[in-house]
Amino acid sequence: MNARTTSDFNRAGLVKQRTAKKNAFLAVALSVIAATISFPCHAITFFTDRATWEAAIQTFADVNIAGQLANFQTLPAGNPLLLPFDETLKFNIDLQRLQVGAGWATWSGEKTPAVLFTLGAESLSGTFGPLPVIAFGLEIEPNFFNVFNVSLTTKDGGTHTLSQAVNGFAGAKFFGWIGEVTSLQVACAGGCGGFAIGELVVGGFAGTQGTANCHGQSVSALAQQYGGMDAADGGMDAAAAALGFPSVSALQDAITDFCAL
């Protein structure tokens, strides 16, 4: 084997120096890119009482599970559940549609809604589309007849979590929020045997989608609800803050998108 010459070592040293400089340059460039790219994280207001949520959002509509799935029918993972306001919700796991009193034993308040059962899975995630929802709510009940910790986590560039102790025997509880959200995750800790979700409800704006005055109706309703008819009264500023938007401009953009659906 030939011995390496001094010049060989010098060339190797130069290569290492150049490589080190390139790596350092790349590291700086990547750090600048990482610092420049940001994802909006909006404020989220959670609710554990549906009546309070309804009073806050005012414009809302229920999700018709029974109209989309027959009892005991499966909603395959990735297939959309149709929501009001031309939105959809796609889940990462198969869900089985059951009727309380005919497949699912109990619910709270002696209600008998159509529900979606996780088939024993103790967590699920769902993605909204084509746009984030501005408000949403659902009731959750564990499969086994005991009290379990149930958590709802929303994602909108950041994450926010609401946790409640929920009884699997006629103890379904409401989990709701106001604020733009792209996806959700529900988890039930402690061996709950899966859970069911039901009584889904979606919040929207007051204007009628697809009409010329949808945007104006929505802005007018928000301005009146949150304090006044013009910016001086703080109506739209207060609306943006209450609904989790970083600015009035962002709220106006969301209304435009909503009205275009």
Number of C-alpha atoms within 10 A of each C-alpha: 3 4 6 8 8 9 9 11 11 11 11 12 12 12 12 12 12 12 12 12 12 12 12 12 12 12 12 12 12 12 11 11 11 10 9 8 7 9 8 10 18 21 20 25 16 19 19 18 13 18 10 12 23 19 9 17 22 16 16 19 16 15 18 18 21 14 9 13 17 15 18 15 13 16 21 15 13 14 14 17 18 17 19 15 18 12 18 19 20 19 21 15 18 18 23 20 27 25 21 18 13 12 14 18 15 22 24 17 10 10 13 17 19 26 27 26 27 21 17 15 17 20 18 19 17 20 21 19 17 13 17 19 24 24 27 24 24 21 21 30 30 31 25 15 17 13 18 20 15 25 20 22 15 23 19 19 14 12 14 17 14 17 15 17 16 22 23 25 17 17 21 25 24 23 23 25 25 23 24 25 27 18 21 20 17 20 20 26 16 11 13 23 17 20 26 25 22 27 20 21 20 24 24 19 24 21 21 16 20 12 10 12 12 19 25 15 15 22 22 17 20 23 21 16 17 19 17 17 17 14 13 10 14 16 22 28 22 21 21 22 18 17 21 23 24 15 16 17 13 13 22 17 13 20 22 16 14 25 22 14 12
